[in-house]
Amino acid sequence: MAAGEDIAMSGLKSLSGQSCDTWKEGMERNQSQVDVLQEKVNEIKASIQGSEEDSKKELEVLWRRVKTTATLLTYLKSKARIMAIPHLAHTSCGIKKLDGVGGC
């Protein structure tokens, strides 16, 4: 019976050795997949940071355009008032045009 037990034990050791090798191979494959995914995550993070910076720059440009447009609209509104009420052009600075004197 001892011989039968020795055969069974050697079979179990052989089986566990094979499963251990299989497990190690699987772990190595999984580790390489993890490494590839980690690289992709790092690339995506870098892309996100770059696009955040681009968005900030674009927002600054748009904000300057809005301020410029607001200034232009204020100017045009003033000109429209002057055109609608011509005598306002000469009194808008608090000085009336008197015989060719005054005005802004």
Jmol script that loads the backbone (N, CA, C; Angstrom):
load data "model"
ATOM      1  N   MET A   1       0.790  -1.179   0.000  1.00  0.00           N
ATOM      2  CA  MET A   1       0.000   0.000   0.000  1.00  0.00           C
ATOM      3  C   MET A   1       0.844   1.260   0.000  1.00  0.00           C
ATOM      4  N   ALA A   2       1.994   1.167   0.553  1.00  0.00           N
ATOM      5  CA  ALA A   2       2.879   2.310   0.608  1.00  0.00           C
ATOM      6  C   ALA A   2       3.274   2.742  -0.796  1.00  0.00           C
ATOM      7  N   ALA A   3       3.450   1.778  -1.670  1.00  0.00           N
ATOM      8  CA  ALA A   3       3.816   2.104  -3.042  1.00  0.00           C
ATOM      9  C   ALA A   3       2.678   2.853  -3.722  1.00  0.00           C
ATOM     10  N   GLY A   4       1.435   2.470  -3.456  1.00  0.00           N
ATOM     11  CA  GLY A   4       0.264   3.140  -4.027  1.00  0.00           C
ATOM     12  C   GLY A   4       0.151   4.565  -3.511  1.00  0.00           C
ATOM     13  N   GLU A   5       0.441   4.723  -2.231  1.00  0.00           N
ATOM     14  CA  GLU A   5       0.390   6.074  -1.651  1.00  0.00           C
ATOM     15  C   GLU A   5       1.486   6.950  -2.231  1.00  0.00           C
ATOM     16  N   ASP A   6       2.667   6.367  -2.455  1.00  0.00           N
ATOM     17  CA  ASP A   6       3.770   7.139  -3.039  1.00  0.00           C
ATOM     18  C   ASP A   6       3.417   7.595  -4.453  1.00  0.00           C
ATOM     19  N   ILE A   7       2.777   6.725  -5.198  1.00  0.00           N
ATOM     20  CA  ILE A   7       2.362   7.072  -6.565  1.00  0.00           C
ATOM     21  C   ILE A   7       1.320   8.184  -6.521  1.00  0.00           C
ATOM     22  N   ALA A   8       0.375   8.086  -5.598  1.00  0.00           N
ATOM     23  CA  ALA A   8      -0.665   9.105  -5.467  1.00  0.00           C
ATOM     24  C   ALA A   8      -0.049  10.440  -5.054  1.00  0.00           C
ATOM     25  N   MET A   9       0.898  10.415  -4.121  1.00  0.00           N
ATOM     26  CA  MET A   9       1.541  11.646  -3.656  1.00  0.00           C
ATOM     27  C   MET A   9       2.364  12.285  -4.776  1.00  0.00           C
ATOM     28  N   SER A  10       3.089  11.453  -5.520  1.00  0.00           N
ATOM     29  CA  SER A  10       3.890  12.011  -6.613  1.00  0.00           C
ATOM     30  C   SER A  10       2.971  12.583  -7.691  1.00  0.00           C
ATOM     31  N   GLY A  11       1.817  11.957  -7.896  1.00  0.00           N
ATOM     32  CA  GLY A  11       0.833  12.474  -8.855  1.00  0.00           C
ATOM     33  C   GLY A  11       0.285  13.815  -8.397  1.00  0.00           C
ATOM     34  N   LEU A  12       0.002  13.931  -7.088  1.00  0.00           N
ATOM     35  CA  LEU A  12      -0.502  15.200  -6.551  1.00  0.00           C
ATOM     36  C   LEU A  12       0.559  16.292  -6.657  1.00  0.00           C
ATOM     37  N   LYS A  13       1.805  15.936  -6.351  1.00  0.00           N
ATOM     38  CA  LYS A  13       2.888  16.917  -6.442  1.00  0.00           C
ATOM     39  C   LYS A  13       3.064  17.373  -7.884  1.00  0.00           C
ATOM     40  N   SER A  14       2.989  16.430  -8.796  1.00  0.00           N
ATOM     41  CA  SER A  14       3.119  16.755 -10.210  1.00  0.00           C
ATOM     42  C   SER A  14       1.977  17.662 -10.643  1.00  0.00           C
ATOM     43  N   LEU A  15       0.761  17.334 -10.192  1.00  0.00           N
ATOM     44  CA  LEU A  15      -0.417  18.132 -10.530  1.00  0.00           C
ATOM     45  C   LEU A  15      -0.313  19.518  -9.923  1.00  0.00           C
ATOM     46  N   SER A  16       0.114  19.608  -8.669  1.00  0.00           N
ATOM     47  CA  SER A  16       0.220  20.918  -8.029  1.00  0.00           C
ATOM     48  C   SER A  16       1.348  21.726  -8.662  1.00  0.00           C
ATOM     49  N   GLY A  17       2.417  21.077  -9.103  1.00  0.00           N
ATOM     50  CA  GLY A  17       3.505  21.769  -9.800  1.00  0.00           C
ATOM     51  C   GLY A  17       3.029  22.341 -11.120  1.00  0.00           C
ATOM     52  N   GLN A  18       2.208  21.569 -11.837  1.00  0.00           N
ATOM     53  CA  GLN A  18       1.670  22.047 -13.111  1.00  0.00           C
ATOM     54  C   GLN A  18       0.712  23.213 -12.876  1.00  0.00           C
ATOM     55  N   SER A  19      -0.139  23.088 -11.856  1.00  0.00           N
ATOM     56  CA  SER A  19      -1.098  24.163 -11.604  1.00  0.00           C
ATOM     57  C   SER A  19      -0.368  25.419 -11.129  1.00  0.00           C
ATOM     58  N   CYS A  20       0.730  25.234 -10.396  1.00  0.00           N
ATOM     59  CA  CYS A  20       1.524  26.379  -9.950  1.00  0.00           C
ATOM     60  C   CYS A  20       2.153  27.082 -11.158  1.00  0.00           C
ATOM     61  N   ASP A  21       2.679  26.301 -12.097  1.00  0.00           N
ATOM     62  CA  ASP A  21       3.258  26.877 -13.311  1.00  0.00           C
ATOM     63  C   ASP A  21       2.191  27.594 -14.130  1.00  0.00           C
ATOM     64  N   THR A  22       1.039  26.969 -14.239  1.00  0.00           N
ATOM     65  CA  THR A  22      -0.071  27.577 -14.969  1.00  0.00           C
ATOM     66  C   THR A  22      -0.485  28.880 -14.293  1.00  0.00           C
ATOM     67  N   TRP A  23      -0.535  28.856 -12.986  1.00  0.00           N
ATOM     68  CA  TRP A  23      -0.919  30.049 -12.221  1.00  0.00           C
ATOM     69  C   TRP A  23       0.107  31.167 -12.436  1.00  0.00           C
ATOM     70  N   LYS A  24       1.403  30.832 -12.418  1.00  0.00           N
ATOM     71  CA  LYS A  24       2.454  31.831 -12.634  1.00  0.00           C
ATOM     72  C   LYS A  24       2.352  32.437 -14.029  1.00  0.00           C
ATOM     73  N   GLU A  25       2.105  31.592 -15.032  1.00  0.00           N
ATOM     74  CA  GLU A  25       1.957  32.091 -16.400  1.00  0.00           C
ATOM     75  C   GLU A  25       0.762  33.034 -16.502  1.00  0.00           C
ATOM     76  N   GLY A  26      -0.324  32.641 -15.852  1.00  0.00           N
ATOM     77  CA  GLY A  26      -1.518  33.494 -15.854  1.00  0.00           C
ATOM     78  C   GLY A  26      -1.243  34.832 -15.179  1.00  0.00           C
ATOM     79  N   MET A  27      -0.510  34.808 -14.080  1.00  0.00           N
ATOM     80  CA  MET A  27      -0.168  36.041 -13.373  1.00  0.00           C
ATOM     81  C   MET A  27       0.719  36.940 -14.236  1.00  0.00           C
ATOM     82  N   GLU A  28       1.668  36.354 -14.946  1.00  0.00           N
ATOM     83  CA  GLU A  28       2.537  37.141 -15.821  1.00  0.00           C
ATOM     84  C   GLU A  28       1.740  37.791 -16.946  1.00  0.00           C
ATOM     85  N   ARG A  29       0.795  37.035 -17.526  1.00  0.00           N
ATOM     86  CA  ARG A  29      -0.070  37.590 -18.580  1.00  0.00           C
ATOM     87  C   ARG A  29      -0.895  38.737 -18.019  1.00  0.00           C
ATOM     88  N   ASN A  30      -1.478  38.503 -16.844  1.00  0.00           N
ATOM     89  CA  ASN A  30      -2.310  39.541 -16.238  1.00  0.00           C
ATOM     90  C   ASN A  30      -1.485  40.776 -15.900  1.00  0.00           C
ATOM     91  N   GLN A  31      -0.258  40.580 -15.435  1.00  0.00           N
ATOM     92  CA  GLN A  31       0.595  41.721 -15.102  1.00  0.00           C
ATOM     93  C   GLN A  31       0.916  42.537 -16.346  1.00  0.00           C
ATOM     94  N   SER A  32       1.163  41.859 -17.462  1.00  0.00           N
ATOM     95  CA  SER A  32       1.452  42.597 -18.696  1.00  0.00           C
ATOM     96  C   SER A  32       0.210  43.371 -19.154  1.00  0.00           C
ATOM     97  N   GLN A  33      -0.967  42.793 -18.965  1.00  0.00           N
ATOM     98  CA  GLN A  33      -2.202  43.505 -19.305  1.00  0.00           C
ATOM     99  C   GLN A  33      -2.383  44.716 -18.394  1.00  0.00           C
ATOM    100  N   VAL A  34      -2.065  44.554 -17.121  1.00  0.00           N
ATOM    101  CA  VAL A  34      -2.162  45.667 -16.170  1.00  0.00           C
ATOM    102  C   VAL A  34      -1.202  46.783 -16.583  1.00  0.00           C
ATOM    103  N   ASP A  35       0.006  46.417 -16.989  1.00  0.00           N
ATOM    104  CA  ASP A  35       0.985  47.417 -17.418  1.00  0.00           C
ATOM    105  C   ASP A  35       0.491  48.195 -18.635  1.00  0.00           C
ATOM    106  N   VAL A  36      -0.084  47.485 -19.593  1.00  0.00           N
ATOM    107  CA  VAL A  36      -0.617  48.138 -20.795  1.00  0.00           C
ATOM    108  C   VAL A  36      -1.756  49.085 -20.413  1.00  0.00           C
ATOM    109  N   LEU A  37      -2.646  48.634 -19.555  1.00  0.00           N
ATOM    110  CA  LEU A  37      -3.765  49.481 -19.132  1.00  0.00           C
ATOM    111  C   LEU A  37      -3.275  50.695 -18.346  1.00  0.00           C
ATOM    112  N   GLN A  38      -2.249  50.511 -17.529  1.00  0.00           N
ATOM    113  CA  GLN A  38      -1.692  51.634 -16.769  1.00  0.00           C
ATOM    114  C   GLN A  38      -1.107  52.685 -17.710  1.00  0.00           C
ATOM    115  N   GLU A  39      -0.436  52.244 -18.763  1.00  0.00           N
ATOM    116  CA  GLU A  39       0.097  53.177 -19.756  1.00  0.00           C
ATOM    117  C   GLU A  39      -1.029  53.958 -20.427  1.00  0.00           C
ATOM    118  N   LYS A  40      -2.114  53.261 -20.760  1.00  0.00           N
ATOM    119  CA  LYS A  40      -3.253  53.934 -21.387  1.00  0.00           C
ATOM    120  C   LYS A  40      -3.867  54.956 -20.442  1.00  0.00           C
ATOM    121  N   VAL A  41      -3.980  54.614 -19.163  1.00  0.00           N
ATOM    122  CA  VAL A  41      -4.524  55.549 -18.167  1.00  0.00           C
ATOM    123  C   VAL A  41      -3.643  56.793 -18.087  1.00  0.00           C
ATOM    124  N   ASN A  42      -2.334  56.600 -18.076  1.00  0.00           N
ATOM    125  CA  ASN A  42      -1.415  57.736 -18.014  1.00  0.00           C
ATOM    126  C   ASN A  42      -1.540  58.619 -19.252  1.00  0.00           C
ATOM    127  N   GLU A  43      -1.702  58.015 -20.423  1.00  0.00           N
ATOM    128  CA  GLU A  43      -1.890  58.784 -21.654  1.00  0.00           C
ATOM    129  C   GLU A  43      -3.177  59.599 -21.591  1.00  0.00           C
ATOM    130  N   ILE A  44      -4.230  58.987 -21.088  1.00  0.00           N
ATOM    131  CA  ILE A  44      -5.519  59.677 -20.988  1.00  0.00           C
ATOM    132  C   ILE A  44      -5.423  60.834 -20.005  1.00  0.00           C
ATOM    133  N   LYS A  45      -4.748  60.614 -18.869  1.00  0.00           N
ATOM    134  CA  LYS A  45      -4.573  61.693 -17.889  1.00  0.00           C
ATOM    135  C   LYS A  45      -3.819  62.864 -18.510  1.00  0.00           C
ATOM    136  N   ALA A  46      -2.771  62.573 -19.255  1.00  0.00           N
ATOM    137  CA  ALA A  46      -1.994  63.632 -19.910  1.00  0.00           C
ATOM    138  C   ALA A  46      -2.857  64.373 -20.925  1.00  0.00           C
ATOM    139  N   SER A  47      -3.670  63.639 -21.647  1.00  0.00           N
ATOM    140  CA  SER A  47      -4.556  64.251 -22.637  1.00  0.00           C
ATOM    141  C   SER A  47      -5.580  65.162 -21.967  1.00  0.00           C
ATOM    142  N   ILE A  48      -6.113  64.707 -20.837  1.00  0.00           N
ATOM    143  CA  ILE A  48      -7.102  65.504 -20.105  1.00  0.00           C
ATOM    144  C   ILE A  48      -6.467  66.796 -19.609  1.00  0.00           C
ATOM    145  N   GLN A  49      -5.256  66.712 -19.065  1.00  0.00           N
ATOM    146  CA  GLN A  49      -4.581  67.911 -18.577  1.00  0.00           C
ATOM    147  C   GLN A  49      -4.329  68.884 -19.722  1.00  0.00           C
ATOM    148  N   GLY A  50      -3.911  68.365 -20.859  1.00  0.00           N
ATOM    149  CA  GLY A  50      -3.678  69.219 -22.018  1.00  0.00           C
ATOM    150  C   GLY A  50      -4.950  69.878 -22.492  1.00  0.00           C
ATOM    151  N   SER A  51      -6.032  69.140 -22.478  1.00  0.00           N
ATOM    152  CA  SER A  51      -7.284  69.716 -22.939  1.00  0.00           C
ATOM    153  C   SER A  51      -7.851  70.698 -21.929  1.00  0.00           C
ATOM    154  N   GLU A  52      -7.566  70.519 -20.636  1.00  0.00           N
ATOM    155  CA  GLU A  52      -7.985  71.504 -19.633  1.00  0.00           C
ATOM    156  C   GLU A  52      -7.246  72.818 -19.853  1.00  0.00           C
ATOM    157  N   GLU A  53      -5.955  72.736 -20.132  1.00  0.00           N
ATOM    158  CA  GLU A  53      -5.174  73.944 -20.398  1.00  0.00           C
ATOM    159  C   GLU A  53      -5.675  74.642 -21.655  1.00  0.00           C
ATOM    160  N   ASP A  54      -5.962  73.872 -22.693  1.00  0.00           N
ATOM    161  CA  ASP A  54      -6.493  74.451 -23.927  1.00  0.00           C
ATOM    162  C   ASP A  54      -7.839  75.114 -23.673  1.00  0.00           C
ATOM    163  N   SER A  55      -8.670  74.481 -22.852  1.00  0.00           N
ATOM    164  CA  SER A  55      -9.983  75.041 -22.536  1.00  0.00           C
ATOM    165  C   SER A  55      -9.844  76.359 -21.788  1.00  0.00           C
ATOM    166  N   LYS A  56      -8.897  76.427 -20.855  1.00  0.00           N
ATOM    167  CA  LYS A  56      -8.681  77.672 -20.106  1.00  0.00           C
ATOM    168  C   LYS A  56      -8.236  78.790 -21.038  1.00  0.00           C
ATOM    169  N   LYS A  57      -7.319  78.477 -21.948  1.00  0.00           N
ATOM    170  CA  LYS A  57      -6.854  79.485 -22.897  1.00  0.00           C
ATOM    171  C   LYS A  57      -7.997  79.954 -23.787  1.00  0.00           C
ATOM    172  N   GLU A  58      -8.788  79.010 -24.268  1.00  0.00           N
ATOM    173  CA  GLU A  58      -9.915  79.359 -25.131  1.00  0.00           C
ATOM    174  C   GLU A  58     -10.934  80.202 -24.379  1.00  0.00           C
ATOM    175  N   LEU A  59     -11.171  79.870 -23.112  1.00  0.00           N
ATOM    176  CA  LEU A  59     -12.102  80.638 -22.294  1.00  0.00           C
ATOM    177  C   LEU A  59     -11.598  82.064 -22.096  1.00  0.00           C
ATOM    178  N   GLU A  60     -10.295  82.225 -21.887  1.00  0.00           N
ATOM    179  CA  GLU A  60      -9.727  83.568 -21.743  1.00  0.00           C
ATOM    180  C   GLU A  60      -9.927  84.383 -23.021  1.00  0.00           C
ATOM    181  N   VAL A  61      -9.695  83.764 -24.167  1.00  0.00           N
ATOM    182  CA  VAL A  61      -9.881  84.456 -25.444  1.00  0.00           C
ATOM    183  C   VAL A  61     -11.345  84.863 -25.612  1.00  0.00           C
ATOM    184  N   LEU A  62     -12.242  83.950 -25.316  1.00  0.00           N
ATOM    185  CA  LEU A  62     -13.672  84.258 -25.449  1.00  0.00           C
ATOM    186  C   LEU A  62     -14.088  85.368 -24.486  1.00  0.00           C
ATOM    187  N   TRP A  63     -13.542  85.357 -23.269  1.00  0.00           N
ATOM    188  CA  TRP A  63     -13.891  86.390 -22.285  1.00  0.00           C
ATOM    189  C   TRP A  63     -13.410  87.760 -22.773  1.00  0.00           C
ATOM    190  N   ARG A  64     -12.207  87.824 -23.366  1.00  0.00           N
ATOM    191  CA  ARG A  64     -11.720  89.091 -23.924  1.00  0.00           C
ATOM    192  C   ARG A  64     -12.630  89.560 -25.053  1.00  0.00           C
ATOM    193  N   ARG A  65     -13.095  88.633 -25.869  1.00  0.00           N
ATOM    194  CA  ARG A  65     -14.013  88.999 -26.958  1.00  0.00           C
ATOM    195  C   ARG A  65     -15.323  89.544 -26.412  1.00  0.00           C
ATOM    196  N   VAL A  66     -15.823  88.932 -25.345  1.00  0.00           N
ATOM    197  CA  VAL A  66     -17.073  89.410 -24.735  1.00  0.00           C
ATOM    198  C   VAL A  66     -16.881  90.826 -24.210  1.00  0.00           C
ATOM    199  N   LYS A  67     -15.768  91.081 -23.525  1.00  0.00           N
ATOM    200  CA  LYS A  67     -15.515  92.418 -22.981  1.00  0.00           C
ATOM    201  C   LYS A  67     -15.366  93.442 -24.102  1.00  0.00           C
ATOM    202  N   THR A  68     -14.682  93.057 -25.176  1.00  0.00           N
ATOM    203  CA  THR A  68     -14.526  93.959 -26.316  1.00  0.00           C
ATOM    204  C   THR A  68     -15.875  94.254 -26.958  1.00  0.00           C
ATOM    205  N   THR A  69     -16.690  93.235 -27.104  1.00  0.00           N
ATOM    206  CA  THR A  69     -18.024  93.408 -27.684  1.00  0.00           C
ATOM    207  C   THR A  69     -18.886  94.302 -26.803  1.00  0.00           C
ATOM    208  N   ALA A  70     -18.803  94.132 -25.491  1.00  0.00           N
ATOM    209  CA  ALA A  70     -19.575  94.972 -24.568  1.00  0.00           C
ATOM    210  C   ALA A  70     -19.144  96.431 -24.701  1.00  0.00           C
ATOM    211  N   THR A  71     -17.845  96.660 -24.808  1.00  0.00           N
ATOM    212  CA  THR A  71     -17.341  98.025 -24.976  1.00  0.00           C
ATOM    213  C   THR A  71     -17.828  98.616 -26.292  1.00  0.00           C
ATOM    214  N   LEU A  72     -17.763  97.839 -27.347  1.00  0.00           N
ATOM    215  CA  LEU A  72     -18.221  98.303 -28.654  1.00  0.00           C
ATOM    216  C   LEU A  72     -19.715  98.614 -28.638  1.00  0.00           C
ATOM    217  N   LEU A  73     -20.495  97.772 -27.999  1.00  0.00           N
ATOM    218  CA  LEU A  73     -21.939  98.022 -27.913  1.00  0.00           C
ATOM    219  C   LEU A  73     -22.237  99.295 -27.128  1.00  0.00           C
ATOM    220  N   THR A  74     -21.486  99.542 -26.074  1.00  0.00           N
ATOM    221  CA  THR A  74     -21.668 100.778 -25.306  1.00  0.00           C
ATOM    222  C   THR A  74     -21.372 101.986 -26.186  1.00  0.00           C
ATOM    223  N   TYR A  75     -20.296 101.903 -26.952  1.00  0.00           N
ATOM    224  CA  TYR A  75     -19.932 102.987 -27.860  1.00  0.00           C
ATOM    225  C   TYR A  75     -21.021 103.205 -28.911  1.00  0.00           C
ATOM    226  N   LEU A  76     -21.486 102.121 -29.518  1.00  0.00           N
ATOM    227  CA  LEU A  76     -22.522 102.240 -30.549  1.00  0.00           C
ATOM    228  C   LEU A  76     -23.827 102.775 -29.973  1.00  0.00           C
ATOM    229  N   LYS A  77     -24.139 102.378 -28.756  1.00  0.00           N
ATOM    230  CA  LYS A  77     -25.347 102.881 -28.091  1.00  0.00           C
ATOM    231  C   LYS A  77     -25.235 104.396 -27.906  1.00  0.00           C
ATOM    232  N   SER A  78     -24.068 104.850 -27.510  1.00  0.00           N
ATOM    233  CA  SER A  78     -23.835 106.276 -27.340  1.00  0.00           C
ATOM    234  C   SER A  78     -23.976 107.008 -28.673  1.00  0.00           C
ATOM    235  N   LYS A  79     -23.395 106.440 -29.717  1.00  0.00           N
ATOM    236  CA  LYS A  79     -23.497 107.056 -31.041  1.00  0.00           C
ATOM    237  C   LYS A  79     -24.942 107.085 -31.529  1.00  0.00           C
ATOM    238  N   ALA A  80     -25.688 106.033 -31.244  1.00  0.00           N
ATOM    239  CA  ALA A  80     -27.095 105.987 -31.658  1.00  0.00           C
ATOM    240  C   ALA A  80     -27.888 107.081 -30.954  1.00  0.00           C
ATOM    241  N   ARG A  81     -27.594 107.323 -29.688  1.00  0.00           N
ATOM    242  CA  ARG A  81     -28.290 108.400 -28.961  1.00  0.00           C
ATOM    243  C   ARG A  81     -27.963 109.750 -29.581  1.00  0.00           C
ATOM    244  N   ILE A  82     -26.696 109.948 -29.907  1.00  0.00           N
ATOM    245  CA  ILE A  82     -26.282 111.219 -30.501  1.00  0.00           C
ATOM    246  C   ILE A  82     -26.964 111.422 -31.845  1.00  0.00           C
ATOM    247  N   MET A  83     -27.085 110.347 -32.631  1.00  0.00           N
ATOM    248  CA  MET A  83     -27.736 110.467 -33.934  1.00  0.00           C
ATOM    249  C   MET A  83     -29.235 110.697 -33.770  1.00  0.00           C
ATOM    250  N   ALA A  84     -29.823 110.130 -32.734  1.00  0.00           N
ATOM    251  CA  ALA A  84     -31.259 110.297 -32.512  1.00  0.00           C
ATOM    252  C   ALA A  84     -31.568 111.693 -31.986  1.00  0.00           C
ATOM    253  N   ILE A  85     -30.673 112.252 -31.183  1.00  0.00           N
ATOM    254  CA  ILE A  85     -30.868 113.588 -30.614  1.00  0.00           C
ATOM    255  C   ILE A  85     -29.608 114.398 -30.935  1.00  0.00           C
ATOM    256  N   PRO A  86     -29.572 115.039 -32.101  1.00  0.00           N
ATOM    257  CA  PRO A  86     -28.348 115.707 -32.551  1.00  0.00           C
ATOM    258  C   PRO A  86     -27.821 116.768 -31.591  1.00  0.00           C
ATOM    259  N   HIS A  87     -28.697 117.521 -30.947  1.00  0.00           N
ATOM    260  CA  HIS A  87     -28.188 118.573 -30.059  1.00  0.00           C
ATOM    261  C   HIS A  87     -27.490 117.988 -28.829  1.00  0.00           C
ATOM    262  N   LEU A  88     -27.720 116.689 -28.563  1.00  0.00           N
ATOM    263  CA  LEU A  88     -27.061 116.030 -27.439  1.00  0.00           C
ATOM    264  C   LEU A  88     -25.555 115.906 -27.681  1.00  0.00           C
ATOM    265  N   ALA A  89     -25.157 115.855 -28.940  1.00  0.00           N
ATOM    266  CA  ALA A  89     -23.740 115.722 -29.269  1.00  0.00           C
ATOM    267  C   ALA A  89     -22.940 116.897 -28.728  1.00  0.00           C
ATOM    268  N   HIS A  90     -23.553 118.060 -28.686  1.00  0.00           N
ATOM    269  CA  HIS A  90     -22.830 119.251 -28.243  1.00  0.00           C
ATOM    270  C   HIS A  90     -22.994 119.495 -26.754  1.00  0.00           C
ATOM    271  N   THR A  91     -23.940 118.844 -26.129  1.00  0.00           N
ATOM    272  CA  THR A  91     -24.152 119.071 -24.701  1.00  0.00           C
ATOM    273  C   THR A  91     -23.760 117.858 -23.871  1.00  0.00           C
ATOM    274  N   SER A  92     -23.310 116.807 -24.512  1.00  0.00           N
ATOM    275  CA  SER A  92     -23.026 115.577 -23.785  1.00  0.00           C
ATOM    276  C   SER A  92     -21.872 115.735 -22.807  1.00  0.00           C
ATOM    277  N   CYS A  93     -20.966 116.691 -23.042  1.00  0.00           N
ATOM    278  CA  CYS A  93     -19.851 116.905 -22.124  1.00  0.00           C
ATOM    279  C   CYS A  93     -20.144 118.052 -21.171  1.00  0.00           C
ATOM    280  N   GLY A  94     -21.358 118.549 -21.193  1.00  0.00           N
ATOM    281  CA  GLY A  94     -21.725 119.637 -20.305  1.00  0.00           C
ATOM    282  C   GLY A  94     -21.394 121.007 -20.877  1.00  0.00           C
ATOM    283  N   ILE A  95     -20.954 121.048 -22.117  1.00  0.00           N
ATOM    284  CA  ILE A  95     -20.605 122.320 -22.749  1.00  0.00           C
ATOM    285  C   ILE A  95     -21.498 122.485 -23.967  1.00  0.00           C
ATOM    286  N   LYS A  96     -22.193 123.603 -24.027  1.00  0.00           N
ATOM    287  CA  LYS A  96     -23.030 123.863 -25.191  1.00  0.00           C
ATOM    288  C   LYS A  96     -22.195 124.554 -26.255  1.00  0.00           C
ATOM    289  N   LYS A  97     -22.521 124.247 -27.474  1.00  0.00           N
ATOM    290  CA  LYS A  97     -21.815 124.886 -28.582  1.00  0.00           C
ATOM    291  C   LYS A  97     -22.401 126.282 -28.759  1.00  0.00           C
ATOM    292  N   LEU A  98     -21.576 127.269 -28.563  1.00  0.00           N
ATOM    293  CA  LEU A  98     -22.022 128.647 -28.716  1.00  0.00           C
ATOM    294  C   LEU A  98     -21.167 129.332 -29.781  1.00  0.00           C
ATOM    295  N   ASP A  99     -21.765 129.614 -30.855  1.00  0.00           N
ATOM    296  CA  ASP A  99     -21.102 130.342 -31.931  1.00  0.00           C
ATOM    297  C   ASP A  99     -19.732 129.749 -32.274  1.00  0.00           C
ATOM    298  N   GLY A 100     -19.691 128.464 -32.491  1.00  0.00           N
ATOM    299  CA  GLY A 100     -18.451 127.823 -32.902  1.00  0.00           C
ATOM    300  C   GLY A 100     -17.485 127.549 -31.762  1.00  0.00           C
ATOM    301  N   VAL A 101     -17.887 127.790 -30.525  1.00  0.00           N
ATOM    302  CA  VAL A 101     -17.006 127.550 -29.383  1.00  0.00           C
ATOM    303  C   VAL A 101     -17.592 126.415 -28.564  1.00  0.00           C
ATOM    304  N   GLY A 102     -16.758 125.548 -28.034  1.00  0.00           N
ATOM    305  CA  GLY A 102     -17.237 124.473 -27.169  1.00  0.00           C
ATOM    306  C   GLY A 102     -17.346 123.161 -27.916  1.00  0.00           C
ATOM    307  N   GLY A 103     -17.919 122.223 -27.271  1.00  0.00           N
ATOM    308  CA  GLY A 103     -18.029 120.878 -27.829  1.00  0.00           C
ATOM    309  C   GLY A 103     -16.943 119.976 -27.261  1.00  0.00           C
ATOM    310  N   CYS A 104     -17.031 118.720 -27.582  1.00  0.00           N
ATOM    311  CA  CYS A 104     -16.063 117.774 -27.023  1.00  0.00           C
ATOM    312  C   CYS A 104     -14.978 117.463 -28.000  1.00  0.00           C
TER     313      CYS A 104
END
end "model"
wireframe off; spacefill off
backbone 0.3
color backbone group
